[in-house]
């Protein structure tokens, strides 16, 4: 690796606009009735997951391509023939440029490419933007030498890609096993079997009360202001607890909103699947926050994290399921939630349980600790070496 890095420092590099060096070609549209669930050739349309399969191909193997609508800016490479639909630009590279070298280089430019995507109802990346992307050609006066360098870079990055994938798969498998172990231990810890701990309804006057959220919609979000939680964020963004919000609303709107105080639980009462209904996050921030409709606030006299962890247990899930209503949209109303029983040990025991579960949670979910952190570091290491290998000296100005 050090040898190739030393070599790259000394070589001449010519930069050219992608549209001049490699002509982007647009794919051809297919309608859904022409597609099959399985077949010889994958059809790529608006994302990296095949839309379906077709009996013909229009792009040869060893080709790099970019999605231009939907998941606009996503970059792909195929080592088999495929069908590119009309929301795909693909690149038939000349003999002096390796397609996979182009692919790896474009990955280093993905942040800049995504910044050029026009955000509308359907995100789009124009052909003009693609054609203006500058790409490096090492040793432009010696095609043979250029290909040798490109081939070596591709070989190294292929090896890194394979190694990273293997390590990630191993770490992910271990993480999955750890999560199962953690879930089992959490459920055992909160079952209080062979214990005299009393179980009480969540809505019991000595335990807590439910307050319906309301009024807040995504269109009300602002860049700054007072914190708020939208019900959809509870199962897509938040974990067991939070002290900062992802989104904000204006002070004027906040005055009219339903509010959660520090220590309250915010619960999503609506979802498209049973698992996400009643997912909860304990709000631990110092300020009050607004809560959307299709969510409710649980104001209680228990340890906030203790209640949030209980909502994750199978004991809670078993009690929740009979109360779920709806077909496409699944929901549980606050009155039924109030009937669910929760074990109520002393505050000291609640705090002790939370301390144990916090440690397990960090090891299985935190991106700054444990296996999740290790997975992130592996990907960062791969990206570092990819950037290092493809960081050619850049000309100050290249005419496009």
C-alpha positions in Angstrom: 0.0 0.0 0.0 2.8 2.4 0.9 4.4 1.7 -2.5 1.3 2.8 -4.5 0.9 5.9 -2.3 4.5 6.9 -3.0 4.0 6.3 -6.7 0.8 8.4 -6.8 2.7 11.4 -5.3 5.1 11.4 -8.3 2.7 10.8 -11.3 1.2 13.4 -13.6 -2.6 13.6 -13.5 -4.9 15.1 -16.0 -8.4 16.2 -14.9 -11.3 16.2 -17.3 -15.1 16.7 -17.2 -16.9 13.4 -17.1 -19.1 14.5 -20.0 -16.0 14.9 -22.2 -14.1 11.9 -21.0 -16.9 9.4 -20.6 -20.3 10.2 -22.2 -23.1 9.5 -19.8 -25.9 7.6 -21.4 -29.5 7.5 -20.3 -31.4 4.2 -19.8 -34.6 3.2 -21.5 -38.0 3.1 -19.7 -39.8 -0.1 -19.1 -43.4 -0.2 -17.7 -44.3 -2.5 -14.8 -46.3 -4.9 -16.9 -43.0 -5.8 -18.7 -41.2 -6.7 -15.5 -40.9 -10.1 -13.8 -40.3 -11.0 -10.1 -37.2 -13.0 -11.2 -35.2 -13.3 -14.4 -31.9 -13.0 -16.1 -31.4 -9.2 -15.9 -32.0 -6.8 -13.0 -33.8 -3.6 -13.9 -32.5 -0.5 -12.1 -34.9 2.5 -12.1 -34.8 4.9 -9.2 -32.7 3.2 -6.5 -30.1 0.5 -6.0 -32.7 -2.2 -5.4 -33.9 -3.7 -8.7 -37.4 -2.7 -9.7 -37.8 -6.1 -11.2 -36.3 -8.3 -13.9 -36.4 -8.4 -17.7 -35.5 -10.9 -20.4 -33.1 -8.5 -22.1 -30.2 -6.2 -21.0 -29.2 -2.9 -22.4 -26.0 -2.4 -20.4 -22.9 -4.6 -20.4 -21.2 -5.9 -17.3 -18.4 -3.9 -15.7 -20.4 -0.7 -15.8 -20.7 2.2 -13.4 -24.0 4.1 -13.1 -25.8 6.9 -11.2 -29.4 7.1 -10.2 -30.9 10.4 -11.5 -34.4 10.4 -9.8 -35.8 9.1 -6.5 -32.5 8.0 -4.8 -30.8 10.6 -7.0 -27.1 10.7 -6.6 -26.7 7.1 -5.5 -23.8 5.4 -7.3 -23.7 1.8 -8.5 -21.5 -0.7 -10.2 -22.5 -4.0 -11.8 -20.3 -6.9 -12.7 -23.1 -8.5 -14.7 -25.3 -7.3 -17.6 -28.4 -5.4 -16.6 -31.2 -3.1 -17.8 -30.9 0.6 -17.1 -34.2 2.4 -17.0 -34.8 6.0 -17.8 -33.8 7.3 -14.4 -30.3 5.9 -14.7 -27.2 7.4 -16.3 -24.6 4.8 -17.2 -21.0 5.1 -18.4 -19.4 3.1 -21.2 -15.8 3.9 -20.4 -13.0 4.2 -23.1 -10.2 1.7 -23.1 -7.8 3.9 -21.1 -10.3 4.2 -18.1 -11.3 1.3 -15.9 -15.0 1.4 -15.1 -14.5 0.4 -11.5 -11.8 3.0 -11.0 -14.5 5.5 -12.1 -16.9 3.9 -9.7 -14.6 4.2 -6.7 -13.7 7.8 -7.6 -17.3 8.9 -7.9 -18.0 7.4 -4.4 -15.4 10.0 -3.0 -17.5 12.7 -4.7 -20.9 11.5 -3.5 -21.3 14.3 -0.9 -20.8 17.0 -3.6 -23.0 15.1 -6.1 -25.9 14.8 -3.5 -25.6 18.6 -2.9 -26.5 19.2 -6.5 -29.7 17.1 -6.4 -32.8 19.2 -6.9 -35.1 18.5 -4.0 -38.7 18.4 -5.1 -41.6 15.9 -4.8 -39.2 13.6 -6.6 -35.5 14.4 -6.1 -33.6 14.7 -9.4 -30.0 14.9 -10.6 -29.6 16.6 -14.0 -27.4 15.2 -16.7 -25.6 18.6 -16.9 -24.5 18.2 -13.3 -23.2 14.7 -14.0 -21.3 15.8 -17.1 -19.5 18.5 -15.1 -18.0 16.2 -12.5 -14.2 16.3 -12.8 -12.4 13.0 -12.9 -8.7 12.3 -12.7 -6.7 10.4 -15.3 -3.3 9.3 -14.0 -0.4 9.3 -16.6 -2.5 10.6 -19.4 0.4 10.4 -21.9 0.9 6.7 -21.2 -2.4 4.7 -21.4 -0.7 1.5 -20.5 0.9 3.0 -17.3 -2.4 4.7 -16.5 -4.3 1.4 -16.6 -1.7 -0.3 -14.4 -2.2 2.4 -11.8 -6.0 2.3 -12.0 -5.9 -1.5 -11.8 -3.7 -1.5 -8.7 -6.0 1.1 -7.0 -9.1 -1.0 -7.9 -7.4 -4.2 -6.6 -6.6 -2.6 -3.2 -10.0 -1.1 -2.8 -11.7 -4.4 -3.8 -9.7 -6.1 -1.1 -10.7 -3.4 1.4 -14.3 -3.7 0.4 -14.4 -7.4 0.8 -12.6 -7.3 4.1 -14.9 -4.5 5.4 -18.0 -6.5 4.3 -16.7 -9.6 6.1 -15.9 -7.8 9.3 -19.2 -5.9 9.2 -21.1 -9.1 8.7 -19.3 -10.8 11.6 -19.8 -7.8 13.9 -23.4 -7.5 12.9 -24.1 -11.1 13.6 -22.4 -10.7 17.0 -24.4 -7.6 17.6 -27.7 -9.4 16.7 -26.8 -12.2 19.2 -26.0 -9.6 21.9 -29.3 -7.8 21.3 -31.2 -11.1 21.7 -29.3 -11.7 24.9 -30.0 -8.2 26.1 -33.7 -8.4 25.3 -34.0 -11.7 27.2 -32.1 -10.3 30.2 -34.2 -7.0 30.2 -37.4 -9.0 30.1 -36.2 -11.3 33.0 -35.1 -8.3 35.0 -38.5 -6.6 34.6 -40.7 -9.7 35.1 -40.3 -9.8 38.9 -41.1 -13.5 38.9 -41.4 -15.0 42.4 -41.6 -11.4 43.8 -44.1 -9.6 45.8 -43.8 -6.5 43.7 -47.2 -5.1 42.9 -48.4 -4.6 39.3 -50.6 -1.6 38.8 -52.4 -0.1 35.8 -50.4 2.6 34.0 -53.4 4.9 34.5 -53.8 4.2 38.2 -53.9 7.5 40.2 -50.8 6.5 42.2 -48.8 5.7 39.0 -49.6 8.2 36.1 -51.9 9.7 33.6 -52.1 9.9 29.8 -52.4 13.2 27.9 -53.1 13.2 24.2 -50.8 15.1 21.9 -52.2 17.3 19.2 -52.0 19.8 16.4 -48.4 19.5 15.5 -47.6 18.4 11.9 -44.4 18.2 9.8 -45.3 21.4 7.9 -45.0 23.3 11.2 -41.3 22.5 11.7 -38.8 25.4 11.7 -35.0 25.6 11.5 -34.8 26.7 15.1 -37.1 27.5 18.0 -38.7 25.3 20.6 -38.1 21.5 20.6 -40.8 19.1 19.4 -41.3 15.4 18.8 -43.4 14.1 15.9 -44.9 10.6 16.5 -43.1 9.2 13.4 -39.7 10.2 14.8 -40.2 7.9 17.9 -39.7 4.7 15.9 -37.3 6.1 13.2 -35.0 8.4 15.2 -35.2 8.2 19.0 -34.1 5.5 21.3 -35.0 4.8 24.9 -34.5 8.4 26.1 -33.5 11.8 24.7 -32.5 15.2 26.0 -32.5 17.0 22.6 -35.1 17.0 19.9 -34.5 16.5 16.2 -36.9 19.2 15.1 -38.3 22.6 16.2 -41.4 24.8 16.0 -42.0 28.5 16.5 -42.7 29.9 20.0 -46.1 31.1 18.8 -47.1 27.5 17.7 -45.6 26.1 20.9 -47.9 28.2 23.1 -50.9 26.4 21.5 -49.3 22.9 21.5 -49.6 19.9 23.9 -46.4 19.8 26.0 -44.2 17.2 27.5 -42.3 18.0 30.7 -38.9 16.6 31.7 -39.5 13.0 32.9 -42.6 12.4 30.7 -42.8 9.6 28.2 -43.8 10.4 24.7 -45.5 7.5 23.0 -46.4 6.9 19.3 -50.0 5.6 19.3 -50.2 5.1 15.6 -48.0 3.1 13.1 -48.3 0.9 10.0 -47.2 -2.1 11.9 -47.9 -3.6 15.3 -44.3 -3.6 16.5 -43.9 0.2 16.3 -47.3 1.0 17.9 -46.6 2.4 21.4 -42.9 2.8 21.0 -41.8 5.3 23.6 -39.1 7.7 24.4 -38.4 9.2 27.8 -37.9 13.0 27.6 -35.1 14.0 29.9 -34.4 17.5 28.6 -34.8 20.5 30.9 -37.2 22.4 28.7 -40.8 21.5 27.8 -41.4 20.3 24.3 -44.4 20.1 21.9 -45.9 16.7 21.0 -47.7 15.9 17.8 -51.1 14.2 17.3 -51.0 10.4 17.0 -48.8 10.5 20.1 -49.6 10.8 23.8 -47.7 12.0 26.8 -47.4 9.8 29.9 -46.9 11.9 33.1 -46.1 9.5 35.9 -44.4 9.1 39.3 -41.9 6.5 38.2 -38.3 6.6 37.0 -38.6 7.8 33.4 -36.0 5.4 32.0 -37.6 2.5 33.9 -41.0 3.1 32.3 -39.4 3.5 28.8 -37.5 0.2 29.2 -40.7 -1.5 30.4 -42.4 -0.4 27.2 -39.8 -2.4 25.2 -40.4 -5.7 27.1 -42.5 -8.7 25.9 -44.6 -8.2 29.1 -45.8 -4.9 27.7 -46.1 -6.2 24.2 -48.4 -9.1 25.3 -50.7 -6.7 27.0 -50.7 -4.2 24.2 -51.6 -6.5 21.3 -55.3 -7.1 22.2 -55.8 -3.3 22.2 -54.5 -2.7 18.7 -57.2 -1.6 16.2 -57.3 -0.6 12.5 -56.2 -2.3 9.3 -53.7 -0.3 7.2 -53.1 2.1 10.1 -52.6 0.4 13.5 -53.3 2.3 16.7 -53.9 2.0 20.4 -55.8 4.7 22.3 -54.7 6.3 25.5 -57.7 4.8 27.5 -56.6 1.3 26.6 -52.9 2.1 27.4 -54.0 3.1 30.9 -55.2 -0.5 31.5 -51.8 -2.1 30.9 -50.1 -3.3 34.1 -46.6 -2.3 35.1 -44.6 -3.6 38.1 -43.9 -0.8 40.6 -40.9 -1.5 42.8 -39.3 1.1 45.0 -37.6 4.1 43.4 -34.2 2.7 44.6 -34.9 -0.6 42.8 -36.1 1.2 39.7 -32.8 3.2 39.6 -30.7 0.1 40.1 -32.5 -1.7 37.2 -32.0 1.4 35.0 -28.3 1.5 35.8 -27.9 -2.1 34.6 -30.0 -1.7 31.5 -28.2 1.5 30.5 -24.9 -0.4 30.4 -26.5 -3.1 28.2 -28.2 -0.5 26.0 -24.9 1.3 25.4 -23.1 -1.9 24.3 -25.8 -2.9 21.8 -27.2 0.5 20.5 -24.8 3.4 21.2 -22.8 4.6 18.2 -20.1 5.8 20.6 -19.6 2.5 22.5 -19.5 -1.3 21.9 -20.1 -3.2 18.7 -22.1 -0.4 16.9 -19.1 1.9 17.4 -16.8 -0.9 16.0 -18.9 -1.2 12.9 -18.9 2.6 12.3 -15.1 2.6 12.7 -14.6 -0.2 10.2 -16.5 1.8 7.6 -14.7 5.0 8.4 -11.4 3.2 8.0 -12.4 1.9 4.6 -13.5 5.4 3.5 -10.3 6.9 4.8 -8.1 4.6 2.6 -10.4 5.1 -0.4 -10.0 8.8 -0.1 -6.3 8.5 0.3 -5.9 6.4 -2.8 -8.0 8.7 -4.9 -6.8 12.1 -3.7 -4.9 13.2 -6.8 -3.4 16.7 -7.1 -6.1 18.8 -8.6 -5.6 21.4 -11.4 -6.8 24.8 -10.3 -9.0 25.1 -13.3 -10.4 22.7 -15.8 -12.5 24.0 -18.7 -15.8 22.2 -19.0 
